[in-house]
Amino acid sequence: MDNICSFGIIGGDKRQLYCGRSAVDDGYGVYVSGFEKCGTMLGMNNLDIRSTVGNSDAFILPLPVSKDGLTLNAPLSDSVIQLDELFDMIGDKPVFCGMKDKLPFGRDNVFDYATRDEFAVANAVPTSEGAIETAMLEYDGTVNNSKCLVAGYGRIGRVLSDMLRGLGADVTVSARNLRDIEFIKARGFHSVCTGNITGKYDIIFNTIPCMIFDAHTLARIAQNALVIDLASMPGGVDFKSAERLGIKTVHALSLPGKVAPKASGIIIKNAVYNIIREEKL
């Protein structure tokens, strides 16, 4: 990492600010732009973009890098930042961002930290904590002693199911393949096949990014449940049918940035460091 002595943090939310602050604590120079709406900036001064680009050896951009494929995802900026103009200024310096497939162009100097396994595993913790916080705010009862379903036994499903049990919930976990079903049983949870979910639940957490909870499934298992969808757009819940059936739903997106921006920023920084080492940048 000897070739990179400074980072430019451009756009994003508090995660990017904490990412920059952590890099400062590691001894790097950090310059930030696109945070005019922030207050203290964690001790970092907001600069114009040209100054940040000129002073930085590499850049850390938001997750997602863009929402419309044309402009940078910069909700804390007072101005619109065009992607093509920004990348023209950056040139061939290394760029690290989340969901680079949202960019309207491909560049060899762009690396996606959000596709990294260690990033996804680490993010499962704040996502799960955020899901439980959402349940505590939206559910009229307590998580303790509630009948909970966790759909999917991936990274988030594994962490979330353990956390729910720690709070005293009665947890059922769904999976598609027999291997995961056996792991679920070995962990002491109730198990059910994702393709044929049965039972009645108080709180349902979906982690699967495809349609699982259609109208028929919701009517069968969720008439009195709170349904929290953690899957990225379009999610795994038929929200229109849920509304028609009178079932309360929450599409809880981007929870790490909302509930734990400091931890999430450090997770981003660590993934960027790993890319730099692996790519010998």
Phi, psi and omega in degrees: 000017183292337183280344182247115180248348183211149179240143170256123178257113185235118177075174180104198182242202184296337177302316181293324178295316178292327174301312179296317180299319179293323177294323175300316180296336177275357177102006179272152169282135182227131179235136186236145176218154177086026180230038183299333183279355181276164179267267189285336179065019179056037178083007180248136182272135176284126181248164170291156189298320181298322178293318178297315180297318182293331183266354190251143176271335181207167188226141175244116183252172191290174170235113352287158182294331179208153176253342182238359180078002182237324184238156178289141175288098186222070184294343181259011179262149176276349184230162176273130182251112181284133182297316183296320179293318180298313183288332173297321178292320183291324181069229185259014176291150182297138179233132178241127183211173177253136179060060183294346176294347176283347179288145181279004182212160176252138179220141182290341183267009181254128182237140185257107180285339183285346179270358184282140180297316182295329176294313182295319180294314181296323181289344179297332181290304178296330176296316180293318177298319178294323178296318179291321176300318177299317179297318181295327180281325189260338183270136184286339179261202177253152174295321175302129180072002176279153176270112185248140171246129172249113181271114180105132181242047173273206184300311182291317180302321181292313181292315183297317181297321177295318180296319180296318178297323178298335178270002176090017178281155173268106194253129170245138181236136178256151175208162181267322186256157186294328179301311180294324177302318180291322175298317180300314179297319181297330178280355176090016178265159166289148181234153178207149179285131182301325181286349181213064183287131178236170178104175176237137187228155175271319181226130179240128176247121176257130177244003188263124185276046172207164188295111178248316186258079175279183185301318183293319180293316179300315181296328184281324190237350192233022184302326181243024186254158164265127181249120181246115182262117180262356184282147179294163183305139006273007179085186182237020182235137174278091187293325179295317179293322178299318178296318180297324181276356180076027180263128181284129181229153173223124172265097189267091183261154173053042183297321180304318180290335182273319188259339184212062184297328179294308179298320181293323177296320179292325176298317177299312181302314181297321178295320178297315178302318181296320178297316181300316180294315183292321181273356180055048181278000000 
